[in-house]
Amino acid sequence: MNIDLTGKRAYVGGASKGIGRAAAEALAGLGAHVTVAARRNDVLEQVARSLDTSKGQKHGWVAVDNDDPDELVRKVRSELDGNPFHVLVNNTGGPPGGPILDARPEEFERAFRHHLICNHRLAHLLVPGMRDAGYGRIINIISTSVYEPIPGLGVSNTVRGAVASWAKTLADELAPDGITVNNILPGFTKTERLSNLFESKAKKAGKSFEEIEKGALASVPMGRFAEPQELADVLAFLASPAASYVTGVSIAVDGGRTRSI
């Protein structure tokens, strides 16, 4: 099975921590030159310098903010320097939790900008280089709410579904070029966001963090939460030559929590 990414370039959003950082590490481990992106330049530099270079990779970083799509595109374009990115990992922090009727219109606008609009702008920028190189992989980190809306995450449920539909449409359009587009749907994963969501839910429900955590754990057939690396391993496969005939799918990596087929 060919999972070698030697000579390929990858852009990984939200790479300062959690799933994004694990994805950068996994891609570098397969030989890719990785550019990590997030808001904090100092943290990104540390991440980039920690990545595997055993195959002669040269890693980089770029501080970006998805709140400004124009600036995002400008900065990523400056990283191209005549060399295309072969792998695009769209990943950024999810919207705050809360009931959908409590959400203000600007919360939806910001979420769509951070996720759908920025994903689209990056794809528009990078796909021409993928076509020229004869290799392209676009992987979006979304949520299992694509299949089953998650209570208390009204804005997130809405925008994640939109991104999934965008990705499916894009997959069909890019399939003749051999460029694949897929989504990874994380379940409960040991990240800072998960802890924040549990803390918020506990406060609103008047319960302890441990009670909320225990309740969530009970919904996972495997009886544990995922490690970020477990998500990254699936992502690395989708980015590799071995996944050349996999496109337009949403893969739940959730320990069996999603009940739908």
C-alpha positions as CSV (number, residue, x, y, z in Angstrom):
1,M,0.0,0.0,0.0
2,N,1.4,3.3,-1.1
3,I,1.1,5.9,1.7
4,D,4.3,7.8,0.9
5,L,4.0,11.6,0.7
6,T,7.7,12.3,0.0
7,G,7.9,15.5,-2.1
8,K,4.3,16.5,-1.5
9,R,3.4,19.8,0.2
10,A,0.6,20.0,2.8
11,Y,-1.2,23.0,4.3
12,V,-2.8,22.2,7.7
13,G,-5.2,24.7,9.3
14,G,-5.7,24.9,13.1
15,A,-2.4,23.2,13.5
16,S,-1.3,24.8,16.8
17,K,-3.0,22.0,18.9
18,G,-5.4,19.2,19.0
19,I,-6.5,17.4,15.8
20,G,-4.7,19.9,13.6
21,R,-1.4,19.4,15.2
22,A,-1.8,15.7,15.1
23,A,-2.6,15.9,11.4
24,A,0.6,17.9,10.7
25,E,2.6,15.3,12.6
26,A,1.1,12.4,10.7
27,L,1.6,14.0,7.3
28,A,5.2,14.9,8.1
29,G,5.7,11.3,9.2
30,L,4.7,10.2,5.7
31,G,7.3,12.5,4.2
32,A,5.3,15.6,3.4
33,H,6.6,19.2,3.6
34,V,4.1,20.7,6.0
35,T,3.0,24.3,6.4
36,V,1.1,24.7,9.7
37,A,-1.4,27.5,10.1
38,A,-3.3,29.1,13.1
39,R,-3.3,32.5,14.8
40,R,-0.3,32.3,17.1
41,N,3.0,32.7,15.3
42,D,5.1,31.7,18.3
43,V,3.3,28.4,18.9
44,L,3.3,27.6,15.2
45,E,7.0,28.0,15.0
46,Q,7.4,25.5,17.8
47,V,5.1,23.0,16.1
48,A,6.9,23.4,12.7
49,R,10.3,22.9,14.3
50,S,9.1,19.7,16.1
51,L,7.9,17.9,12.9
52,D,9.7,15.0,11.4
53,T,12.4,15.9,8.9
54,S,13.9,12.4,8.4
55,K,13.1,12.5,4.7
56,G,14.6,15.9,4.1
57,Q,11.3,17.8,4.6
58,K,11.3,21.5,5.1
59,H,8.4,22.7,7.2
60,G,7.0,26.2,7.6
61,W,4.3,28.1,9.3
62,V,2.0,31.0,8.7
63,A,-0.1,33.0,11.2
64,V,-3.6,33.5,9.9
65,D,-7.0,34.3,11.2
66,N,-10.1,32.9,9.5
67,D,-12.0,36.0,10.5
68,D,-10.4,37.7,7.6
69,P,-10.6,35.6,4.4
70,D,-8.9,38.1,2.3
71,E,-5.8,38.3,4.5
72,L,-5.9,34.5,4.8
73,V,-5.7,34.1,1.0
74,R,-3.0,36.7,0.8
75,K,-0.7,35.0,3.3
76,V,-1.2,31.5,1.9
77,R,-0.6,32.8,-1.6
78,S,2.7,34.2,-0.4
79,E,3.6,30.6,0.7
80,L,3.1,29.1,-2.7
81,D,6.3,30.7,-4.3
82,G,5.7,28.6,-7.4
83,N,5.4,25.4,-5.5
84,P,1.8,24.0,-5.2
85,F,0.3,22.5,-2.1
86,H,-0.9,18.9,-2.9
87,V,-2.8,18.5,0.4
88,L,-5.2,20.9,1.9
89,V,-6.5,20.3,5.4
90,N,-9.4,22.6,6.3
91,N,-9.6,22.7,10.0
92,T,-10.5,25.5,12.5
93,G,-12.1,25.8,15.9
94,G,-15.9,25.3,16.1
95,P,-18.4,27.9,17.0
96,P,-19.5,28.4,20.6
97,G,-22.3,26.1,21.9
98,G,-25.8,27.0,22.7
99,P,-29.4,26.5,21.5
100,I,-30.0,27.5,18.0
101,L,-32.8,30.0,18.8
102,D,-30.4,31.8,21.2
103,A,-27.9,32.4,18.5
104,R,-27.6,35.9,17.0
105,P,-27.5,36.2,13.2
106,E,-23.9,37.5,13.4
107,E,-22.9,34.2,15.0
108,F,-24.0,32.3,11.9
109,E,-22.3,34.8,9.7
110,R,-19.0,34.4,11.5
111,A,-19.2,30.6,11.5
112,F,-19.9,30.5,7.8
113,R,-17.0,32.8,7.2
114,H,-14.6,30.8,9.4
115,H,-15.6,27.5,7.9
116,L,-17.4,27.5,4.5
117,I,-16.0,30.8,3.1
118,C,-12.4,30.2,4.1
119,N,-12.5,26.6,2.9
120,H,-13.8,27.8,-0.4
121,R,-11.3,30.5,-0.8
122,L,-8.4,28.2,0.0
123,A,-9.7,25.6,-2.4
124,H,-10.0,28.2,-5.1
125,L,-6.4,29.3,-4.5
126,L,-4.8,25.9,-4.3
127,V,-6.7,23.6,-6.8
128,P,-5.0,25.0,-9.9
129,G,-1.7,23.9,-8.5
130,M,-3.0,20.5,-7.7
131,R,-4.3,20.2,-11.2
132,D,-0.9,21.1,-12.7
133,A,0.9,18.7,-10.3
134,G,-1.5,15.9,-11.1
135,Y,-2.1,15.3,-7.4
136,G,-4.6,16.8,-4.9
137,R,-6.3,16.0,-1.7
138,I,-8.7,18.2,0.2
139,I,-9.7,17.0,3.6
140,N,-12.2,18.9,5.9
141,I,-12.4,18.3,9.6
142,I,-16.1,18.7,10.4
143,S,-18.3,16.9,12.9
144,T,-20.6,13.9,13.4
145,S,-23.4,16.5,13.5
146,V,-23.4,16.1,9.7
147,Y,-25.3,12.8,10.3
148,E,-27.0,13.6,13.7
149,P,-27.4,17.1,15.0
150,I,-25.7,17.5,18.4
151,P,-28.0,19.1,21.1
152,G,-26.7,22.5,22.3
153,L,-24.6,23.1,19.2
154,G,-27.1,25.0,17.0
155,V,-24.7,27.1,15.0
156,S,-22.1,24.4,14.6
157,N,-24.7,21.9,13.4
158,T,-25.9,24.4,10.8
159,V,-22.5,25.3,9.3
160,R,-21.1,21.8,9.5
161,G,-23.9,20.5,7.3
162,A,-23.2,23.3,4.8
163,V,-19.6,22.4,4.6
164,A,-20.4,18.8,4.0
165,S,-22.7,19.7,1.1
166,W,-20.0,22.0,-0.3
167,A,-17.4,19.3,-0.1
168,K,-19.7,16.7,-1.8
169,T,-20.4,19.1,-4.7
170,L,-16.7,20.0,-5.0
171,A,-15.7,16.3,-5.0
172,D,-17.9,15.7,-8.0
173,E,-16.5,18.6,-9.9
174,L,-12.8,17.7,-9.2
175,A,-13.1,13.9,-9.6
176,P,-12.2,14.0,-13.3
177,D,-8.9,15.7,-12.3
178,G,-8.1,12.9,-9.8
179,I,-8.4,15.4,-6.9
180,T,-10.3,14.0,-4.0
181,V,-12.4,15.8,-1.4
182,N,-13.4,14.1,1.8
183,N,-14.6,14.9,5.3
184,I,-13.5,13.5,8.6
185,L,-16.2,13.6,11.4
186,P,-14.6,13.5,14.8
187,G,-16.5,12.1,17.7
188,F,-15.6,13.0,21.3
189,T,-11.8,13.6,21.0
190,K,-9.5,14.6,23.8
191,T,-9.0,18.3,22.9
192,E,-9.3,21.6,24.6
193,R,-12.5,22.3,22.7
194,L,-14.1,19.2,24.2
195,S,-13.2,20.2,27.7
196,N,-14.6,23.7,27.1
197,L,-17.8,22.3,25.8
198,F,-18.2,20.0,28.8
199,E,-17.4,22.9,31.2
200,S,-20.0,25.1,29.6
201,K,-22.6,22.3,29.6
202,A,-21.9,21.5,33.2
203,K,-22.3,25.1,34.2
204,K,-25.6,25.5,32.4
205,A,-27.0,22.2,33.8
206,G,-25.8,22.8,37.3
207,K,-23.8,19.6,37.2
208,S,-20.1,18.7,37.7
209,F,-17.7,18.4,34.9
210,E,-17.3,14.7,35.8
211,E,-21.0,14.1,35.5
212,I,-21.1,15.6,32.0
213,E,-18.0,13.6,31.0
214,K,-19.4,10.4,32.3
215,G,-22.7,10.9,30.4
216,A,-20.8,11.6,27.2
217,L,-18.6,8.5,27.7
218,A,-21.7,6.3,28.1
219,S,-22.8,7.2,24.6
220,V,-19.6,5.8,23.0
221,P,-19.7,2.0,22.4
222,M,-15.9,1.7,22.6
223,G,-16.1,3.2,26.1
224,R,-13.4,5.9,25.7
225,F,-12.7,9.2,23.9
226,A,-10.4,9.4,20.9
227,E,-6.9,10.6,20.9
228,P,-6.2,13.3,18.3
229,Q,-3.7,10.9,16.6
230,E,-6.4,8.5,15.9
231,L,-8.2,11.1,13.7
232,A,-4.9,12.1,12.2
233,D,-4.1,8.5,11.1
234,V,-7.4,8.4,9.1
235,L,-6.6,11.8,7.6
236,A,-3.1,10.7,6.6
237,F,-4.5,7.7,4.7
238,L,-7.0,10.0,2.8
239,A,-4.1,12.3,1.9
240,S,-2.0,9.4,0.5
241,P,-1.9,7.8,-2.9
242,A,-3.5,4.7,-1.4
243,A,-6.8,6.7,-1.1
244,S,-6.9,7.7,-4.8
245,Y,-10.4,6.2,-5.4
246,V,-12.0,7.6,-2.2
247,T,-13.8,10.8,-2.7
248,G,-17.0,12.6,-1.7
249,V,-17.4,10.7,1.6
250,S,-17.8,11.7,5.2
251,I,-16.0,9.3,7.6
252,A,-17.0,9.3,11.3
253,V,-14.1,8.6,13.6
254,D,-16.1,8.3,16.8
255,G,-15.8,4.9,18.4
256,G,-19.2,3.9,17.1
257,R,-21.2,6.8,18.7
258,T,-23.0,7.8,15.5
259,R,-26.1,5.5,15.3
260,S,-26.9,6.0,11.6
261,I,-25.3,4.0,8.8
